[in-house]
Amino acid sequence: MIKNTKLILLMLMLLFLSCGRSHDNTTETGTINFTLEWARPPQMSATSALRAPSPDVCVDYGITTITATVSDSASNELASASWNCSAHAGSMPGVPVGFNLQFQIEGKDAGGVVLWRGQKTQINLTADQPFSTGAVTMTYIGDDTTPPAVVSVTPAANSVNVPVTSTITAKFSEPMSLSSIIASTFTLSTGSSILVSGLVAYNASTNSAAFTPALNLAYSASYTAKLSGVKDMSGLALQSAYIWSFTTEAAAASAPTAPTLSITPDTTNKQATLSWPAVSGASSYNLYKATTPGVTTSSTKVVGVSSPLLQTGLANNTSYYYALTAANGIGESGLSSEVSISIPVADTSSPSVPVGLTATAASSAQIDLTWTASTDNVAVTGYKIYRGGTYLKIVTGITTSDTGLTAATNYCYTVSAIDAATNESSKSTQACVTTSAAVDTTAPSVPGGLTATAASASQIDLSWTASTDNVAVTGYKIYRGGTYLKTVTGITASDTGLTASTNYCYTVSAIDGANNESSKSTQACVTTSAPYTTGINYNVPDTNQTTVYTTGDDGSYLINAPSYTDNNNGTITDNVTGLVWQKQDDATTRTWDAANTYCSNLSLPGTGWRLPTDFELETIVDFGKYSPSINTTYFPGTRSSYYWSSTTLAGSTTGAWVVYFYYGFSYFDGKASSGYVRCVR
């Protein structure tokens, strides 16, 4: 009789589920509300490995669309909807009501490839009460190569004295695909290989599958459970079938002991789930319930219940109390400990209206929105975003982005606040903004007429014809031997510090403000001059002067011999010119503008520090020395390289004169180039 009762209850449950599916043909529908929780993998995917993760998974992984599907316990689809990925929360109205529904979320890229999945099970939807799934954990499956595994089973393998009312369960190492946990992939058979009838269900919250036999198992019998063909959310199956066996208990000789009853409340959805482990010797269970504490066997009784047991349709401002007994053919146990749930008073108050809404054009295709948080008598659970008065999405924070927009187009937004009871505030004040103009993707023309000239044994000068662009050319990239060297803004450049008597080849490309780069110019090559050699007569042009004015004079043009005083404070006084010099430079190269700034901020004694003129800098050159061509006793650490002067090149505001302290001659260079600095006052 007990087995027949369980069979009748199972048939009624199947009929109820079937009725839930039949709601497709009626107007009885409900609403499912959800939020998404993204579980980032330890390593970023290949699409975003080169940049730091942003706050939005959608951006990092190129997800454009979120798709939600609701199905019944037999995986028949009941409803579906989709949203822009940036909507990390949503609401699905018009879902046919039903019991034990399944909810699956997928995140897809622009090509429709599924990269993320999340799911919720045991959804019990009624027409008068919206169902909140809570946070749906989204799992990245884009590079999943690890097959799932079974981590535990109940009853354990080779168990004995297993209660005949037991449900067979298996827990997996990761979330599994709902559609793969079905009667053909999770089976139970007798010792003689006869399949046992029952229901198969999957719990997404615990990553576990359950097989509930249609009838109590036989006493003192062997059973074998098998999992085969079940898959994880990326489609990977168990490496092999998982099989385990157990033996049931002998027939009881006395009434069973009281069961252990537990309750999982869900006040948001006005329901609770009662559950209990199987009791040895029990063949059925009876539930007693009341709306006041102190449940007895005289309270309302429900015969032949099974775990887990869902209690739905609970009323606001009401408490419910439950106790359970176990029974067999000999008798009924005592009552379990009492459990309860209290449903609070219905919330009918709407949150405050969001204020301070601002809309900012982040690009030609994206607008960012921010606002001040609303308040609520219970709690604000999200915000509805409207574009042009049309609902767009729900978000949980106080910032969001709207993407995929049209360039140079005006968009207007409003925001409202909602709470868990779906109360919605009035809409905020409207905020409007125009997206940026379309992104420039046109590269400048290729620079022409590139020439390379050897200016010395260590310097080559380059010049070329200016490029054109649909917006504006912002600079030129210089390449030496195919390797990037530097970027300049003008149409001339110098390459210094080269090796004497060596051939060098150059190309130039043009860039614009959007970093579009042209193709490289035709290559130009040249060989640097031979180095200075001691003993060679470098003639100075004849001045026709023949008179020597000082007895013993060697005919040089110096009127007064160099004379310096070390002030012992980091400065040197030139006793001939009266100039005070920085004794030792800081060994740092700078652009011409940075050199001027450095001197004006120099922290040495005295005021008025500045960059010297070309003539002033030449006065401390010692032409009797080279590498460096200066008195190193008074000016230690001087580099055999270029030092900036403040003298701008005549006819070109982008060039300035430098003194080359290897030999001591003056030359010009682009102000964007780098040189050493010695300041004067």
Buried (B, 14 or more C-beta within 10 A) or exposed (E): EBBEBBBEBBEEBBEEBEEBBEBBEEEBBBBBBBBBEBEEEEEBBEEBEEEEEEEBBBBBBBBBBBBBBBBBBBBEEBBEBBBBBBBBBBBBEEBBBBBBBBBBBBBBBEEEEBBBBBBBBBBBBBBEBBBBBBBBBBBBBBEBEEBBEBEEBBBEEEBEEBBBBBBBBBBBBBBBBBEBBBEEBBBBBBEEEEEBEBBBBBBBEEBBBBBBBBBBBBEEBBBBBBBBBBBBBBEBBBEEEBEBBBBBBEBBEEBBBBBEBBBBBBBBBBBBBBBBBBBBBBBBBBBBBBEEEEBEEEBEEBEBBBBBBBBBEBEEEEBBBBBBBBBBEEEBBEBBEBBBBEBEEEBEEBBBBBEEBEBEBBBBBBBBBBBEBBEBEEEBBBBBBBBEEEEBBBBBEBEBBBBEBEBEEEBEBBBBBBBBBBBBBEBBEBBEBEBBEEEBEEBBBBBEEBEBEBBBBBBBBBBBBBBEBEEEBBBBBBBBEEEEBBBBEBBBBBBBEBEBEEEBEBBBBBBBEBEBBBEBBEBBEBEBBEEBEEEEEEEEEEEEEEEEEEEEEEEEEEEEEBEBEEBEEEBBBBEBBEBBBBBBBEEEBBBBEBBBBBBEEBEBEEEEBBBBBBEBBBBBBBEEBBEBBBBEEBBEEBBBBBBBBBBBBEEEEBBBBBBBBBBBBBBBBBBBBBBBBBBBB
